[in-house]
Amino acid sequence: MTTTEIAAAADQGSWLSTLVDAVVGLMDVIGPYGAGVAIAAENLFPPLPSEAILPMAGLAASRGSFALWEAVLWTTVGSLLGALLLYGIGAWFGVDRLRRIAARLPLVDAKDVDRTVAWFEKHGGKAVFFGRFVPIFRSLISIPAGVVRMPLWRFALLTTLGSLIWNTAFILVGWYLGEAWHIVEQYMDVVQNVVIVGVVAAVVWFVVVRVRAQRADRRAEQADGAEVPAAD
């Protein structure tokens, strides 16, 4: 059975079917390198779900299209290459440019950037490693690592280790579950939705807190301006 036939068997009418077809087409043409290219693209465009791409690579490996270790190796290489590109974008952007932009944005100031940089310099290693297991953040975490210029060797090592674990787990899902791999996708959709809701809630909380703080500052300024100096 070819990987194209595997995709047809696994397709459950999901909106991901077009994506799966494209990934499978790459694997048909260039083998496990195709999965690596797809995962590199997933790093650059987070809505692409590695939770669908990786099991397909495991499924193809289980059918003999290529070796299991090849699937793990090339998807991990793809993860690293995509992450390095985002790291480079963050490094090019830099802290100074980020401060200048923050100073022009409503509800944000340069001190927020300084606090974020300080936090990342202290906890960045954990964020890069564990961030590889969180949908959406798995890709985006590479940008602040580049902004603060985390040592490249450390970033590459942590990214490789985290990606290796994540990729291996989902490739094995496809390897062992076969055509039933899409069951896991349903659970991962729930996790991703929880992450999105959490991010939205955090943004709303930030906006509410900042708006209230700015209103309080304006009221204090108005009260100070309304005070009449006492007569001698």
Solvent accessible surface area in square Angstrom, and as a share of the most:
residue,aa,sasa,rsa
1,M,131,0.58
2,T,76,0.44
3,T,4,0.02
4,T,78,0.45
5,E,92,0.41
6,I,1,0.00
7,A,2,0.02
8,A,77,0.60
9,A,49,0.38
10,A,2,0.01
11,D,67,0.35
12,Q,114,0.50
13,G,68,0.66
14,S,39,0.25
15,W,193,0.68
16,L,6,0.03
17,S,28,0.18
18,T,106,0.62
19,L,33,0.16
20,V,14,0.08
21,D,85,0.44
22,A,60,0.46
23,V,4,0.02
24,V,3,0.01
25,G,30,0.29
26,L,65,0.32
27,M,7,0.03
28,D,69,0.36
29,V,122,0.70
30,I,70,0.35
31,G,17,0.16
32,P,9,0.06
33,Y,108,0.41
34,G,0,0.00
35,A,0,0.00
36,G,7,0.06
37,V,80,0.46
38,A,8,0.06
39,I,1,0.01
40,A,20,0.16
41,A,39,0.31
42,E,3,0.02
43,N,1,0.00
44,L,78,0.39
45,F,117,0.49
46,P,29,0.18
47,P,70,0.44
48,L,39,0.20
49,P,16,0.10
50,S,1,0.01
51,E,6,0.03
52,A,1,0.00
53,I,4,0.02
54,L,0,0.00
55,P,0,0.00
56,M,2,0.01
57,A,0,0.00
58,G,0,0.00
59,L,0,0.00
60,A,1,0.01
61,A,5,0.04
62,S,44,0.28
63,R,110,0.40
64,G,61,0.58
65,S,56,0.36
66,F,19,0.08
67,A,38,0.30
68,L,49,0.24
69,W,165,0.58
70,E,41,0.18
71,A,0,0.00
72,V,24,0.14
73,L,76,0.38
74,W,80,0.28
75,T,0,0.00
76,T,11,0.06
77,V,48,0.27
78,G,3,0.03
79,S,2,0.01
80,L,41,0.20
81,L,107,0.53
82,G,3,0.02
83,A,0,0.00
84,L,56,0.28
85,L,96,0.48
86,L,15,0.08
87,Y,22,0.08
88,G,35,0.34
89,I,80,0.41
90,G,0,0.00
91,A,17,0.13
92,W,172,0.60
93,F,56,0.23
94,G,15,0.14
95,V,29,0.17
96,D,89,0.46
97,R,80,0.29
98,L,58,0.29
99,R,81,0.30
100,R,126,0.46
101,I,64,0.32
102,A,5,0.04
103,A,70,0.54
104,R,182,0.66
105,L,89,0.44
106,P,107,0.68
107,L,38,0.19
108,V,44,0.25
109,D,61,0.31
110,A,34,0.26
111,K,138,0.58
112,D,20,0.10
113,V,12,0.07
114,D,57,0.30
115,R,136,0.50
116,T,80,0.47
117,V,19,0.11
118,A,59,0.46
119,W,134,0.47
120,F,8,0.03
121,E,118,0.53
122,K,158,0.67
123,H,55,0.25
124,G,2,0.01
125,G,8,0.08
126,K,133,0.56
127,A,18,0.14
128,V,0,0.00
129,F,41,0.17
130,F,123,0.51
131,G,9,0.09
132,R,3,0.01
133,F,58,0.24
134,V,52,0.30
135,P,2,0.01
136,I,41,0.21
137,F,83,0.35
138,R,10,0.04
139,S,1,0.01
140,L,74,0.37
141,I,22,0.11
142,S,0,0.00
143,I,56,0.29
144,P,40,0.25
145,A,0,0.00
146,G,0,0.00
147,V,11,0.06
148,V,26,0.15
149,R,153,0.56
150,M,10,0.05
151,P,68,0.43
152,L,97,0.48
153,W,177,0.62
154,R,93,0.34
155,F,1,0.00
156,A,24,0.19
157,L,89,0.44
158,L,32,0.16
159,T,0,0.00
160,T,43,0.25
161,L,77,0.39
162,G,0,0.00
163,S,3,0.02
164,L,72,0.36
165,I,92,0.47
166,W,21,0.07
167,N,3,0.01
168,T,40,0.23
169,A,50,0.39
170,F,17,0.07
171,I,0,0.00
172,L,56,0.28
173,V,34,0.20
174,G,0,0.00
175,W,86,0.30
176,Y,161,0.61
177,L,81,0.41
178,G,14,0.13
179,E,52,0.23
180,A,37,0.28
181,W,8,0.03
182,H,36,0.16
183,I,81,0.41
184,V,30,0.17
185,E,16,0.07
186,Q,109,0.48
187,Y,145,0.55
188,M,28,0.12
189,D,63,0.33
190,V,90,0.52
191,V,64,0.37
192,Q,48,0.21
193,N,85,0.44
194,V,98,0.56
195,V,24,0.14
196,I,71,0.36
197,V,102,0.58
198,G,39,0.37
199,V,58,0.33
200,V,85,0.49
201,A,56,0.44
202,A,58,0.45
203,V,84,0.48
204,V,82,0.47
205,W,170,0.59
206,F,65,0.27
207,V,57,0.32
208,V,60,0.35
209,V,61,0.35
210,R,48,0.17
211,V,43,0.25
212,R,168,0.61
213,A,45,0.35
214,Q,71,0.32
215,R,129,0.47
216,A,45,0.35
217,D,85,0.44
218,R,122,0.44
219,R,149,0.54
220,A,55,0.43
221,E,118,0.53
222,Q,124,0.55
223,A,58,0.45
224,D,96,0.50
225,G,66,0.64
226,A,77,0.60
227,E,125,0.56
228,V,131,0.75
229,P,119,0.75
230,A,98,0.76
231,A,102,0.79
232,D,195,1.01
